[in-house]
């Protein structure tokens, strides 16, 4: 399942990077294919995409949905499977989660807690050594 998902991710990224789809929305956006999840029977591929800077997500998603038959055919030609999987597109929100976690880790509250913990750790080491 993971190998097939990675093959589909590479082939769909290549198709989008080469600009083979004639669509004004896709032509003016750089789309990243971040991951692909396959169903256990390998008949459904959920492709997670993100336009550069997260701009016009709904328009890009709609454009990909309009051209999913073309994409499915091209992906099927690039990889050798018994059945070409049905493609489904979703916006990847993992980038938002990463930036939210970074903001939390860089907050003053967390920094203060880490400094307090580091200070207590030094005291415990000195007491244990004495």
KOLPABA-894289 format. One line per 8 residues: for each residue x, y, z of N, C-alpha, C. Coordinates in steps of 0.1 Angstrom, whole numbers, plus 5000, padded with zeros to 4 digits. Example, Ala and Ser with C-alpha at 12.3 -4.5 7.8 and 13.67 -1.06 7.14 Angstrom:
2
5132 4943 5078 5123 4955 5078 5132 4967 5078 | 5128 4978 5071 5137 4989 5071 5129 5000 5079
END
This chain:
130
5008 4988 5000 5000 5000 5000 5009 5013 5000 | 5019 5013 5008 5028 5024 5009 5036 5026 4996 | 5040 5016 4990 5048 5017 4978 5039 5022 4967 | 5027 5017 4966 5018 5022 4955 5014 5037 4958 | 5012 5041 4970 5009 5055 4974 5021 5064 4970 | 5033 5059 4972 5045 5067 4968 5046 5068 4953 | 5043 5058 4946 5044 5058 4931 5034 5068 4926 | 5022 5068 4932 5011 5077 4927 5015 5091 4931
5021 5094 4942 5025 5107 4946 5036 5112 4937 | 5046 5104 4933 5056 5109 4924 5050 5112 4910 | 5042 5103 4905 5036 5105 4892 5027 5117 4891 | 5019 5118 4901 5010 5130 4900 5017 5143 4902 | 5028 5143 4910 5036 5155 4912 5043 5158 4898 | 5048 5148 4891 5054 5150 4878 5045 5156 4868 | 5032 5151 4868 5022 5156 4859 5019 5171 4861 | 5018 5174 4874 5015 5188 4878 5027 5197 4875
5039 5192 4878 5051 5200 4876 5053 5203 4861 | 5050 5194 4852 5053 5195 4838 5042 5204 4832 | 5031 5207 4839 5021 5216 4833 5013 5209 4822 | 5011 5196 4823 5003 5189 4812 4988 5192 4812 | 4983 5198 4823 4969 5201 4824 4967 5215 4820 | 4958 5217 4810 4955 5230 4805 4943 5236 4813 | 4947 5243 4824 4937 5249 4832 4942 5262 4837 | 4935 5273 4836 4941 5286 4840 4944 5287 4855
4936 5280 4863 4939 5280 4877 4952 5272 4880 | 4953 5261 4875 4965 5253 4877 4978 5258 4871 | 4976 5266 4860 4988 5272 4853 4994 5283 4861 | 4986 5290 4870 4992 5301 4877 4995 5297 4892 | 4994 5284 4895 4997 5280 4909 5007 5269 4908 | 5016 5269 4918 5025 5257 4920 5019 5249 4931 | 5016 5236 4927 5009 5227 4936 5018 5216 4941 | 5019 5215 4954 5027 5205 4961 5019 5192 4964
5023 5181 4960 5016 5168 4964 5024 5163 4975 | 5018 5164 4987 5026 5161 4999 5025 5147 5003 | 5013 5140 5001 5012 5126 5005 5000 5120 4998 | 5000 5107 4998 4989 5100 4992 4985 5088 5001 | 4973 5087 5004 4968 5075 5012 4960 5066 5003 | 4963 5053 5003 4956 5043 4995 4946 5036 5004 | 4935 5032 4998 4926 5023 5004 4932 5009 5005 | 4928 5000 5014 4934 4987 5015 4933 4979 5002
4922 4981 4994 4921 4973 4982 4928 4980 4970 | 4935 4991 4972 4942 4999 4962 4933 5004 4951 | 4921 5006 4953 4912 5011 4943 4908 5026 4945 | 4913 5032 4956 4910 5046 4959 4923 5053 4964 | 4927 5063 4958 4939 5071 4962 4934 5085 4966 | 4937 5088 4979 4934 5102 4984 4947 5110 4983 | 4947 5120 4974 4959 5128 4972 4958 5141 4979 | 4968 5143 4988 4968 5156 4996 4977 5166 4990
4971 5177 4986 4979 5188 4979 4978 5201 4987 | 4988 5210 4983 4988 5223 4989 4993 5232 4979 | 4986 5243 4975 4991 5253 4966 5002 5261 4973 | 5011 5266 4966 5022 5274 4972 5016 5286 4980 | 5020 5287 4992 5016 5297 5002 5001 5295 5006 | 4995 5284 5002 4981 5282 5006 4971 5291 4999 | 4975 5297 4988 4966 5306 4981 4956 5299 4972 | 4943 5303 4972 4933 5298 4964 4931 5283 4965
4930 5278 4977 4929 5264 4979 4917 5258 4973 | 4905 5264 4974 4893 5259 4969 4893 5259 4954 | 4898 5269 4948 4899 5270 4933 4908 5259 4928 | 4919 5257 4934 4929 5246 4930 4923 5233 4931 | 4916 5230 4943 4909 5218 4945 4898 5215 4935 | 4891 5225 4931 4880 5224 4921 4887 5221 4907 | 4898 5227 4904 4904 5225 4891 4910 5210 4891 | 4915 5205 4902 4920 5192 4902 4908 5182 4900
4897 5185 4907 4885 5176 4905 4880 5176 4891 | 4881 5187 4884 4876 5188 4870 4885 5179 4861 | 4898 5178 4865 4907 5171 4856 4911 5157 4862 | 4904 5152 4871 4908 5139 4877 4908 5127 4868 | 4899 5127 4858 4899 5116 4848 4912 5116 4840 | 4916 5128 4836 4929 5130 4828 4941 5125 4837 | 4941 5130 4850 4951 5126 4859 4952 5111 4861 | 4940 5105 4863 4939 5091 4865 4945 5083 4854
4942 5087 4842 4947 5081 4830 4962 5082 4829 | 4967 5094 4831 4982 5096 4831 4989 5088 4842 | 4984 5088 4854 4990 5080 4865 4990 5066 4861 | 4979 5061 4855 4978 5047 4852 4989 5043 4841 | 4992 5052 4832 5002 5049 4822 5016 5050 4828 | 5018 5058 4839 5031 5059 4845 5035 5048 4854 | 5024 5042 4861 5027 5031 4870 5020 5019 4865 | 5024 5007 4868 5019 4995 4863 5011 4988 4874
4997 4990 4873 4988 4984 4883 4978 4976 4875 | 4972 4967 4881 4961 4959 4875 4949 4968 4872 | 4946 4977 4882 4935 4986 4881 4940 5000 4884 | 4936 5010 4877 4939 5024 4879 4930 5029 4891 | 4936 5034 4902 4928 5038 4913 4920 5050 4910 | 4908 5051 4916 4900 5064 4916 4908 5074 4924 | 4909 5086 4919 4916 5097 4926 4906 5106 4933 | 4910 5110 4945 4903 5120 4953 4913 5130 4958
4910 5142 4958 4919 5153 4962 4914 5160 4975 | 4924 5162 4984 4921 5169 4996 4932 5180 4999 | 4929 5190 5006 4939 5200 5010 4946 5194 5022 | 4960 5195 5021 4968 5190 5032 4969 5200 5043 | 4964 5197 5055 4964 5206 5066 4976 5204 5076 | 4985 5194 5072 4996 5191 5081 5006 5203 5082 | 5006 5212 5071 5015 5223 5072 5010 5233 5083 | 4997 5234 5084 4991 5243 5094 4994 5238 5108
4993 5224 5109 4996 5218 5122 5010 5220 5126 | 5020 5220 5117 5034 5222 5120 5036 5236 5124 | 5030 5246 5117 5032 5260 5121 5026 5263 5135 | 5015 5256 5138 5008 5258 5151 5017 5253 5162 | 5023 5241 5160 5032 5235 5170 5044 5244 5172 | 5050 5249 5161 5061 5257 5162 5058 5270 5170 | 5046 5276 5167 5042 5288 5175 5041 5284 5190 | 5036 5273 5193 5034 5269 5207 5048 5267 5213
5057 5260 5207 5070 5258 5212 5078 5271 5214 | 5076 5280 5206 5083 5293 5206 5076 5303 5215 | 5065 5300 5221 5058 5309 5230 5066 5312 5243 | 5063 5324 5249 5070 5327 5261 5067 5318 5273 | 5055 5313 5273 5050 5304 5284 5058 5291 5284 | 5060 5285 5272 5068 5273 5271 5082 5275 5274 | 5088 5286 5269 5102 5290 5271 5104 5292 5286 | 5095 5298 5293 5096 5300 5307 5096 5287 5315
5087 5278 5311 5086 5264 5317 5099 5256 5315 | 5104 5257 5303 5117 5250 5300 5129 5255 5308 | 5129 5268 5309 5140 5274 5317 5139 5271 5332 | 5126 5271 5337 5124 5267 5351 5128 5252 5353 | 5124 5244 5344 5128 5229 5345 5143 5227 5344 | 5149 5235 5335 5164 5234 5334 5171 5238 5347 | 5165 5248 5353 5171 5253 5366 5169 5243 5377 | 5157 5236 5377 5155 5226 5387 5164 5213 5385
5166 5210 5373 5175 5199 5369 5189 5201 5374 | 5194 5213 5373 5208 5216 5378 5209 5215 5393 | 5198 5219 5400 5198 5218 5415 5198 5204 5419 | 5190 5195 5412 5189 5181 5416 5202 5174 5413 | 5209 5178 5403 5222 5171 5400 5233 5175 5411 | 5232 5188 5415 5242 5192 5425 5239 5185 5439 | 5226 5184 5442 5222 5177 5455 5225 5162 5454 | 5224 5156 5443 5227 5142 5442 5242 5139 5442
5250 5148 5437 5265 5146 5437 5271 5149 5451 | 5264 5157 5459 5270 5160 5472 5269 5150 5483
END
